[in-house]
Amino acid sequence: MWERVNKVHKRLAVLVSGRGTNLQAILDAVENGSLEMLVVGVFSDQPEPYAFHRARERDIPTVFVNPKDYKGREEYDAALAREVAAFHPDFVALAGFMRMLTPTFLDAFPQRVINIHPALLPAFPGLEGQRQALEYGVHYSGCTVHFVDAGMDTGPIILQSVVPVYQTDTVKTLAERILVKEHLTYPAALQLLAEGRVSLSGRKVAINWEGRIPKQPRDCVLEWLKMKDVIKEVFPSE
């Protein structure tokens, strides 16, 4: 019988730049017991993002690291890594953090930095994944939780969720539909990490599902029967 690895809740640091709706989803999941992690600090490259308000409502420390105080990305990332490391996190989650991280930061937390992207990677990386999906004409889009590497949304994929794309969709309506999935999928992926169920070999992520019945399987896990259709839409055969 598979036994859970963690006896104590894992420590999570969260990096934000804006309103922090995914941070809110994480905090709500912690509060309702579906995510067994402790959010130990929220960090930002902006002085007063609304995400800080969400953290302070729960007495979570907030730290602003000002990019203007540093000469370049690597110097900034070294300072940010020091601030985050002081809270001894097991994992670092990016929740709308609008800076690409360099190896200076990533090497301080190897295979422990996680991000969520509003598209089915590897399709539509970078900014405005929702707009890219509409312009390409796909019939399905969604969100991807992945490990962070030095590339633009190129890290190994942990978990994905899919949404339909309707002919009447605008960027706004599609983004809203994907965001609902993000708020379910991110805590679900973090819980898998908290339980020690995620292993990484090169680019391949393996998840140990033994004894695990997802609480919301249709909402939190990509509906694999649709994957062949998604692949055909995003990567049509020649």
LUMTI-314578 format. One record per residue: residue in one letter; x, z, y of N, C-alpha, C, O in turn; residue number from 0. Coordinates in steps of 0.001 Angstrom, whole numbers, plus 500000, padded with zeros to 6 digits. Layout:
REM LUMTI-314578
rest:nxx:nzz:nyy:caxx:cazz:cayy:cxx:czz:cyy:oxx:ozz:oyy:nr
a:X:Z:Y:X:Z:Y:X:Z:Y:X:Z:Y:NUM .
...
//
This chain:
REM LUMTI-314578
rest:nxx:nzz:nyy:caxx:cazz:cayy:cxx:czz:cyy:oxx:ozz:oyy:nr
m:500844:500000:498804:500000:500000:500000:500879:500000:501245:501834:500770:501345:0 .
w:500544:499130:502187:501316:499051:503428:501045:500280:504266:499890:500670:504437:1 .
e:502097:500900:504795:501948:502075:505635:502362:501737:507054:503313:500987:507270:2 .
r:501648:502290:508019:501957:502038:509409:503295:502650:509769:503617:503763:509354:3 .
v:504074:501908:510550:505421:502339:510888:505401:503399:511977:506115:504398:511891:4 .
n:504588:503182:512995:504672:504072:514140:503858:505340:513928:502667:505287:513620:5 .
k:504519:506481:514100:503837:507767:514057:503522:508251:515467:502632:509078:515666:6 .
v:504262:507726:516444:504051:508062:517846:503757:506759:518579:504322:505717:518245:7 .
h:502877:506811:519574:502536:505606:520312:503776:504979:520947:504615:505677:521516:8 .
k:503877:503666:520841:504980:502942:521450:504843:502982:522974:503740:503071:523514:9 .
r:505973:502917:523641:506016:502970:525102:506052:501541:525648:506843:500710:525203:10 .
l:505179:501278:526619:505024:499930:527163:505245:499941:528668:504612:500712:529388:11 .
a:506145:499084:529143:506294:498813:530568:505601:497490:530870:505636:496569:530054:12 .
v:504973:497393:532037:504227:496187:532402:504757:495660:533728:504907:496411:534692:13 .
l:505039:494356:533766:505503:493693:534980:504369:492853:535555:503726:492089:534835:14 .
v:504127:492999:536862:502992:492344:537513:503440:491744:538848:504490:492088:539390:15 .
s:502606:490836:539354:502816:490314:540704:501535:490302:541525:501591:490219:542752:16 .
g:500377:490383:540866:499128:490202:541591:498052:491204:541244:498282:492414:541241:17 .
r:496865:490678:540949:495691:491544:540805:495690:492348:539523:495093:493424:539480:18 .
g:496338:491865:538477:496519:492681:537285:495314:492806:536383:495043:493894:535873:19 .
t:494576:491716:536167:493424:491827:535266:493864:492020:533820:493192:492717:533061:20 .
n:494979:491416:533427:495472:491663:532071:496024:493075:531934:495911:493683:530870:21 .
l:496617:493602:532993:496996:495018:532984:495764:495878:532762:495800:496826:531978:22 .
q:494669:495553:533449:493432:496321:533279:492941:496251:531842:492496:497256:531288:23 .
a:493018:495078:531237:492597:494935:529838:493457:495801:528925:492954:496409:527981:24 .
i:494751:495854:529209:495653:496701:528422:495290:498171:528604:495203:498917:527628:25 .
l:495081:498585:529845:494730:499983:530118:493404:500358:529463:493265:501453:528918:26 .
d:492434:499453:529517:491137:499719:528884:491289:499851:527374:490665:500712:526755:27 .
a:492123:498993:526782:492332:499054:525334:493032:500351:524934:492719:500933:523896:28 .
v:493974:500799:525751:494618:502090:525495:493584:503207:525566:493566:504112:524733:29 .
e:492730:503124:526572:491735:504173:526796:490710:504240:525672:490287:505329:525284:30 .
n:490306:503080:525142:489286:503101:524087:489879:503227:522686:489150:503246:521694:31 .
g:491203:503312:522611:491849:503570:521330:492181:502353:520502:492728:502489:519407:32 .
s:491865:501157:520992:492171:499952:520217:493622:499504:520385:494110:498686:519606:33 .
l:494312:500032:521392:495738:499770:521585:496470:501100:521606:496298:501916:522511:34 .
e:497286:501294:520589:498000:502558:520447:499377:502458:521093:500410:502501:520424:35 .
m:499353:502326:522397:500570:502312:523198:500375:503220:524406:499249:503527:524800:36 .
l:501491:503640:524980:501479:504433:526202:502105:503594:527308:503282:503240:527231:37 .
v:501320:503276:528340:501859:502533:529476:502647:503512:530339:502072:504407:530959:38 .
v:503964:503335:530374:504826:504327:531020:505176:503964:532454:505610:504827:533217:39 .
g:504994:502702:532836:505297:502299:534198:504867:500876:534454:504833:500046:533546:40 .
v:504533:500599:535724:504142:499255:536146:505098:498837:537265:505305:499583:538223:41 .
f:505673:497654:537140:506747:497193:538017:506350:495866:538653:505662:495054:538035:42 .
s:506790:495652:539895:506394:494424:540582:507488:493927:541514:508329:494689:541992:43 .
d:507444:492613:541756:508289:491994:542771:507559:491901:544105:508091:491351:545069:44 .
q:506340:492439:544165:505531:492457:545379:505318:493909:545811:505237:494794:544959:45 .
p:505226:494170:547130:505176:495561:547592:503915:496319:547204:503999:497489:546831:46 .
e:502763:495691:547282:501519:496405:546989:500504:495494:546309:499449:495222:546881:47 .
p:500796:495022:545111:499797:494217:544397:498619:495089:543983:498761:496303:543834:48 .
y:497469:494476:543799:496297:495261:543398:496519:495918:542039:495907:496941:541733:49 .
a:497380:495341:541240:497697:495941:539942:498232:497365:540099:498003:498204:539227:50 .
f:498939:497651:541191:499428:499013:541426:498261:499990:541567:498324:501124:541091:51 .
h:497200:499534:542227:496009:500383:542366:495436:500724:540997:495043:501865:540755:52 .
r:495387:499751:540110:494862:499989:538760:495724:501020:538031:495203:501884:537326:53 .
a:497028:500926:538201:497929:501869:537536:497783:503271:538111:497716:504249:537368:54 .
r:497735:503363:539422:497674:504679:540064:496381:505409:539757:496343:506640:539745:55 .
e:495318:504650:539508:494061:505298:539113:494222:506096:537829:493455:507023:537565:56 .
r:495218:505735:537032:495480:506434:535767:496794:507213:535814:497362:507575:534784:57 .
d:497258:507457:537038:498482:508258:537244:499698:507659:536543:500556:508386:536042:58 .
i:499762:506344:536511:500912:505652:535930:501887:505313:537054:501470:504751:538067:59 .
p:503163:505633:536910:504140:505339:537959:504220:503842:538268:504118:503004:537372:60 .
t:504402:503527:539540:504569:502142:539978:505910:502007:540692:506335:502907:541416:61 .
v:506564:500878:540478:507894:500655:541055:507957:499245:541640:507724:498260:540940:62 .
f:508275:499161:542931:508474:497879:543607:509971:497610:543682:510726:498408:544239:63 .
v:510395:496481:543119:511790:496053:543211:511802:494794:544071:511333:493741:543640:64 .
n:512329:494901:545267:512229:493850:546275:513283:492763:546047:514480:493042:546118:65 .
p:512853:491532:545774:513827:490446:545573:514719:490207:546787:515844:489728:546641:66 .
k:514231:490533:547980:515005:490293:549196:516237:491186:549289:517144:490922:550078:67 .
d:516267:492230:548491:517411:493149:548515:518577:492668:547655:519610:493333:547578:68 .
y:518411:491511:547009:519429:491043:546058:519783:489588:546347:518973:488836:546888:69 .
k:520991:489208:545982:521513:487894:546364:520950:486752:545529:520833:485630:546023:70 .
g:520604:487012:544293:520119:485942:543431:519335:486487:542260:519116:487693:542145:71 .
r:518914:485580:541389:518055:485969:540264:518736:486955:539331:518127:487941:538916:72 .
e:519977:486700:539003:520648:487566:538035:520864:488966:538595:520700:489956:537882:73 .
e:521232:489050:539866:521413:490369:540481:520083:491113:540534:520017:492314:540272:74 .
y:519025:490381:540877:517699:491006:540901:517288:491465:539507:516804:492584:539337:75 .
d:517478:490613:538522:517068:490963:537162:517850:492152:536620:517315:492947:535848:76 .
a:519109:492278:537016:519897:493438:536597:519311:494721:537180:519225:495742:536499:77 .
a:518908:494655:538453:518297:495825:539085:516947:496146:538459:516629:497309:538208:78 .
l:516156:495106:538208:514851:495309:537583:515015:495912:536195:514270:496816:535817:79 .
a:515978:495419:535441:516221:495946:534094:516595:497422:534142:516161:498201:533294:80 .
r:517395:497808:535126:517764:499226:535254:516541:500087:535533:516383:501161:534953:81 .
e:515682:499612:536421:514477:500379:536759:513566:500520:535544:513045:501602:535273:82 .
v:513380:499429:534818:512504:499459:533642:513117:500330:532548:512419:501133:531929:83 .
a:514407:500176:532310:515074:500920:531239:514998:502423:531453:515026:503189:530490:84 .
a:514902:502850:532707:514817:504282:533000:513567:504918:532404:513502:506136:532244:85 .
f:512562:504083:532070:511322:504588:531479:511323:504479:529952:510340:504835:529302:86 .
h:512422:503989:529386:512620:503928:527934:511467:503237:527199:510897:503810:526271:87 .
p:511116:502002:527610:510018:501310:526925:510450:500740:525581:511600:500344:525396:88 .
d:509505:500708:524651:509717:499982:523398:509462:498494:523587:510109:497655:522960:89 .
f:508502:498174:524469:508168:496783:524762:507929:496629:526257:507599:497588:526954:90 .
v:508106:495394:526733:507835:495045:528126:506831:493902:528120:507089:492855:527527:91 .
a:505694:494090:528772:504648:493064:528828:504579:492468:530228:504513:493197:531218:92 .
l:504596:491152:530305:504388:490467:531575:502898:490206:531730:502267:489605:530861:93 .
a:502344:490663:532843:500907:490503:533095:500734:489881:534476:500415:490565:535449:94 .
g:500951:488576:534537:500888:487898:535824:502132:488125:536660:502054:488168:537888:95 .
f:503278:488271:536014:504553:488416:536727:505072:487017:537015:505342:486247:536093:96 .
m:505212:486686:538297:505408:485295:538697:506873:484930:538930:507189:484120:539801:97 .
r:507746:485524:538157:509160:485161:538206:509649:484862:536792:509282:485551:535840:98 .
m:510479:483829:536665:511133:483589:535383:512270:484584:535223:513049:484803:536150:99 .
l:512360:485178:534053:513389:486172:533795:514635:485511:533210:514543:484620:532366:100 .
t:515780:485955:533665:517050:485433:533174:517514:486254:531970:516968:487324:531701:101 .
p:518520:485755:531246:519080:486547:530146:519588:487917:530579:519675:488831:529759:102 .
t:519924:488071:531852:520362:489380:532345:519309:490436:532068:519642:491554:531676:103 .
f:518040:490096:532266:516952:491033:531960:516619:491010:530478:516497:492060:529848:104 .
l:516473:489823:529925:516004:489696:528542:516961:490343:527552:516525:490913:526552:105 .
d:518251:490264:527817:519225:490851:526898:519172:492375:526900:519645:493020:525964:106 .
a:518598:492944:527949:518442:494404:527993:517315:494875:527081:517265:496041:526690:107 .
f:516405:493949:526745:515255:494278:525889:515081:493161:524857:514076:492451:524889:108 .
p:516024:492994:523958:515996:491841:523045:514767:491834:522144:514458:492816:521470:109 .
q:514068:490685:522154:512873:490483:521330:511811:491548:521592:511040:491907:520701:110 .
r:511783:492041:522817:510805:493075:523160:510031:492746:524431:509231:493558:524897:111 .
v:510263:491556:524998:509553:491143:526205:508477:490141:525804:508759:489143:525140:112 .
i:507243:490417:526212:506070:489662:525762:505352:489086:526983:505343:489694:528053:113 .
n:504754:487915:526811:503988:487289:527893:502713:486684:527329:502606:486438:526127:114 .
i:501748:486447:528211:500554:485686:527837:500434:484503:528785:500660:484627:529989:115 .
h:500071:483345:528217:499991:482105:528991:498620:481468:528772:498136:481439:527640:116 .
p:497976:480950:529841:496619:480404:529717:496576:478968:529210:496016:478086:529861:117 .
a:497170:478742:528049:497116:477439:527381:497563:477645:525945:498118:478687:525597:118 .
l:497316:476646:525121:497758:476697:523729:499157:476096:523649:499325:474905:523388:119 .
l:500146:476936:523877:501527:476469:523796:501816:475897:522411:501245:476365:521425:120 .
p:502689:474899:522315:503609:474427:523353:503017:473458:524365:503750:472942:525208:121 .
a:501723:473195:524312:501101:472326:525305:500929:473069:526629:500600:474255:526649:122 .
f:501152:472366:527718:500838:472811:529073:501531:474112:529480:500864:475073:529864:123 .
p:502853:474149:529400:503577:475314:529899:503640:475312:531423:503258:474334:532066:124 .
g:504118:476398:531988:504302:476463:533433:503020:476786:534173:502053:477282:533595:125 .
l:503034:476495:535461:501905:476838:536320:500692:475954:536036:500821:474800:535626:126 .
e:499510:476531:536265:498240:475816:536200:498017:475138:534857:497707:473949:534793:127 .
g:498178:475903:533788:497909:475370:532458:496479:474897:532300:496212:473948:531563:128 .
q:495549:475562:532995:494146:475165:532907:493930:473787:533537:493224:472943:532984:129 .
r:494546:473575:534694:494429:472268:535352:495075:471174:534495:494539:470073:534374:130 .
q:496208:471485:533914:496876:470513:533051:495978:470114:531880:495903:468940:531517:131 .
a:495297:471100:531293:494416:470819:530158:493277:469891:530559:492945:468954:529833:132 .
l:492679:470154:531722:491583:469304:532190:492076:467893:532489:491417:466915:532135:133 .
e:493215:467787:533128:493732:466466:533485:494119:465655:532254:494017:464429:532255:134 .
y:494566:466347:531201:494950:465649:529973:493724:465212:529182:493775:464233:528438:135 .
g:492617:465946:529345:491388:465577:528657:491204:466192:527292:490473:465645:526466:136 .
v:491857:467335:527028:491704:467972:525719:490304:468561:525578:489628:468828:526571:137 .
h:489884:468756:524342:488578:469337:524056:488658:470830:523781:487639:471521:523771:138 .
y:489876:471326:523558:490088:472755:523343:491290:473211:524158:492274:472486:524307:139 .
s:491188:474414:524674:492333:475061:525295:492322:476519:524837:491695:476841:523828:140 .
g:492998:477392:525554:493007:478788:525127:494152:479543:525751:494594:479223:526855:141 .
c:494636:480552:525038:495739:481361:525543:496710:481666:524415:496354:481629:523237:142 .
t:497933:481967:524799:499014:482214:523849:499783:483462:524251:500225:483584:525394:143 .
v:499943:484383:523317:500849:485519:523506:502153:485165:522801:502153:484768:521636:144 .
h:503259:485314:523515:504540:484884:522946:505673:485795:523401:505590:486464:524431:145 .
f:506736:485798:522596:507972:486434:523039:508551:485618:524190:508394:484398:524238:146 .
v:509214:486293:525105:509792:485613:526263:511256:485291:525995:512031:486145:525565:147 .
d:511618:484027:526262:513023:483646:526274:513348:483094:527658:512537:483212:528577:148 .
a:514514:482500:527812:514944:482060:529135:514270:480766:529578:514453:480351:530722:149 .
g:513499:480119:528711:512815:478885:529067:511467:479139:529722:511052:480282:529909:150 .
m:510796:478051:530066:509472:478126:530682:508406:478136:529591:507997:477082:529103:151 .
d:507961:479332:529214:506914:479490:528195:507319:478853:526867:506506:478205:526207:152 .
t:508573:479040:526485:509093:478410:525270:509370:479403:524147:509856:478999:523091:153 .
g:509078:480681:524338:509399:481679:523331:508499:481607:522108:507432:480995:522162:154 .
p:508914:482224:521006:508138:482208:519761:506728:482762:519948:506517:483751:520650:155 .
i:505773:482101:519304:504350:482415:519474:503932:483536:518531:504214:483500:517333:156 .
i:503253:484531:519095:502754:485664:518314:501295:485460:517921:500944:485587:516748:157 .
l:500450:485145:518893:499010:485066:518646:498388:484096:519640:498833:483995:520783:158 .
q:497351:483382:519195:496640:482452:520066:495138:482597:519882:494659:482973:518813:159 .
s:494407:482292:520947:492946:482215:520889:492503:480918:521544:493144:480435:522477:160 .
v:491419:480363:521058:490974:479049:521495:489626:479142:522201:488789:479981:521869:161 .
v:489436:478258:523186:488137:478105:523838:487817:476618:523912:488728:475791:523953:162 .
p:486533:476269:523931:486170:474864:524126:486360:474461:525581:486284:475291:526486:163 .
v:486606:473185:525786:486644:472620:527134:485446:471695:527265:485294:470755:526484:164 .
y:484596:471957:528248:483375:471182:528431:483582:470085:529474:484438:470195:530352:165 .
q:482784:469030:529356:482893:467915:530296:482587:468346:531719:483076:467742:532674:166 .
t:481784:469383:531864:481400:469853:533194:482375:470878:533767:482178:471364:534881:167 .
d:483417:471209:533021:484339:472258:533463:485086:471875:534733:485438:470716:534953:168 .
t:485314:472885:535556:486271:472811:536654:487451:473697:536280:487401:474414:535280:169 .
v:488501:473650:537073:489633:474542:536818:489160:475991:536830:489605:476803:536019:170 .
k:488260:476307:537750:487769:477680:537878:486992:478116:536642:487235:479203:536118:171 .
t:486066:477292:536169:485243:477705:535024:486071:477792:533751:485862:478685:532930:172 .
l:487013:476866:533584:487867:476929:532400:488778:478149:532466:488969:478836:531462:173 .
a:489340:478420:533638:490214:479586:533795:489461:480873:533488:490010:481783:532866:174 .
e:488209:480952:533921:487407:482152:533660:487150:482323:532167:487200:483439:531651:175 .
r:486875:481219:531472:486608:481292:530031:487876:481706:529272:487819:482513:528344:176 .
i:489000:481150:529675:490264:481516:529033:490605:482972:529318:491110:483673:528441:177 .
l:490337:483430:530531:490685:484801:530907:489958:485825:530044:490516:486871:529711:178 .
v:488718:485524:529683:487985:486415:528777:488753:486568:527465:488883:487675:526942:179 .
k:489255:485462:526943:490045:485503:525706:491368:486241:525916:491812:486990:525046:180 .
e:491992:486027:527071:493245:486724:527355:493065:488235:527261:493907:488938:526703:181 .
h:491963:488722:527809:491737:490166:527859:491500:490760:526479:491636:491970:526295:182 .
l:491151:489931:525513:491018:490379:524125:492310:490166:523338:492719:491014:522545:183 .
t:492935:489031:523571:494064:488626:522741:495337:489401:523057:496096:489736:522148:184 .
y:495580:489690:524331:496810:490398:524695:496862:491795:524070:497854:492124:523419:185 .
p:495827:492630:524244:495867:493934:523576:495952:493822:522059:496610:494640:521415:186 .
a:495292:492814:521477:495346:492639:520022:496767:492345:519560:497223:492895:518557:187 .
a:497468:491482:520286:498853:491159:519933:499764:492364:520119:500639:492620:519291:188 .
l:499562:493097:521196:500378:494290:521433:500145:495344:520359:501072:496058:519976:189 .
q:498915:495444:519874:498640:496401:518805:499367:496018:517518:499856:496887:516794:190 .
l:499438:494727:517236:500204:494282:516068:501668:494689:516201:502291:495103:515223:191 .
l:502212:494573:517402:503581:495013:517644:503694:496527:517501:504661:497030:516929:192 .
a:502713:497244:518017:502737:498704:517935:502719:499183:516492:503319:500208:516165:193 .
e:502035:498444:515633:501933:498813:514221:503121:498323:513403:503185:498568:512198:194 .
g:504057:497637:514043:505218:497137:513324:504913:495998:512384:505614:495813:511390:195 .
r:503879:495229:512678:503444:494152:511789:504074:492799:512122:503901:491839:511372:196 .
v:504792:492715:513224:505323:491435:513688:506812:491356:513381:507578:492243:513757:197 .
s:507217:490295:512701:508640:490055:512447:509000:488663:512938:508170:487754:512935:198 .
l:510241:488510:513358:510690:487270:513980:511928:486754:513266:512906:487479:513081:199 .
s:511866:485477:512866:513014:484825:512243:513208:483480:512923:512468:482532:512657:200 .
g:514201:483394:513800:514359:482183:514590:513169:482012:515513:512864:482891:516320:201 .
r:512495:480869:515390:511294:480636:516195:510023:481078:515480:508942:481059:516070:202 .
k:510139:481469:514239:508948:481741:513443:508571:483215:513484:509389:484096:513219:203 .
v:507312:483457:513823:506759:484811:513833:505902:484994:512592:505037:484169:512299:204 .
a:506141:486063:511874:505310:486415:510721:504565:487704:511035:505124:488635:511615:205 .
i:503292:487745:510642:502464:488930:510858:502015:489461:509508:501468:488717:508694:206 .
n:502241:490720:509274:501802:491377:508046:500361:491846:508243:500102:492810:508964:207 .
w:499427:491148:507590:498009:491473:507738:497517:492424:506647:496323:492718:506589:208 .
e:498404:492908:505787:497982:493744:504669:497226:494977:505161:497717:495743:505990:209 .
g:496024:495142:504626:495215:496298:504984:494636:496242:506376:494037:497210:506845:210 .
r:494809:495113:507044:494387:495000:508444:493168:494109:508531:493239:492929:508186:211 .
i:492049:494650:508986:490851:493860:509241:490680:493810:510747:490306:494813:511354:212 .
p:490945:492654:511372:490820:492592:512823:489442:493049:513280:488428:492658:512702:213 .
k:489409:493878:514319:488136:494386:514807:487284:493274:515398:486055:493324:515347:214 .
q:487948:492270:515960:487229:491152:516561:487893:489851:516109:488494:489151:516925:215 .
p:487792:489520:514824:488572:488387:514315:488244:487071:514984:489138:486247:515179:216 .
r:487000:486850:515341:486649:485563:515942:487078:485514:517399:487289:484432:517948:217 .
d:487210:486687:518035:487593:486717:519436:489096:486814:519634:489625:486275:520607:218 .
c:489785:487482:518741:491192:487798:518964:492153:486861:518263:493317:486780:518655:219 .
v:491713:486162:517258:492615:485318:516479:492131:483877:516556:490934:483603:516476:220 .
l:493077:482968:516713:492727:481548:516779:491950:481131:515549:492348:481444:514428:221 .
e:490841:480427:515745:490030:479950:514633:490756:478762:513999:490700:477631:514482:222 .
w:491442:479073:512893:492386:478116:512344:491718:476827:511858:492375:475788:511793:223 .
l:490466:476872:511526:489808:475645:511100:489738:474619:512223:489584:473424:511971:224 .
k:489850:475088:513464:489811:474175:514593:491193:473641:514963:491309:472735:515788:225 .
m:492230:474195:514358:493572:473842:514792:493874:472358:514609:494556:471761:515442:226 .
k:493379:471762:513539:493674:470343:513331:493092:469506:514464:493675:468497:514859:227 .
d:491937:469929:514988:491344:469209:516112:492150:469427:517384:492350:468499:518169:228 .
v:492618:470676:517587:493432:470974:518760:494704:470144:518734:495086:469546:519740:229 .
i:495359:470108:517580:496617:469378:517453:496403:467888:517718:497218:467249:518384:230 .
k:495306:467338:517194:495028:465920:517414:494809:465617:518892:495207:464563:519386:231 .
e:494161:466567:519601:493895:466346:521019:495171:466446:521847:495401:465634:522744:232 .
v:496003:467446:521543:497180:467706:522365:498344:466807:521984:499093:466348:522846:233 .
f:498494:466556:520676:499592:465728:520193:499027:464590:519336:499179:464619:518115:234 .
p:498383:463595:519941:497808:462501:519160:498893:461740:518417:499987:461520:518935:235 .
s:498567:461340:517182:499543:460587:516384:499716:459197:516964:498803:458635:517569:236 .
e:500916:458653:516762:501199:457319:517313:500592:456232:516436:500727:455046:516740:237 .
//
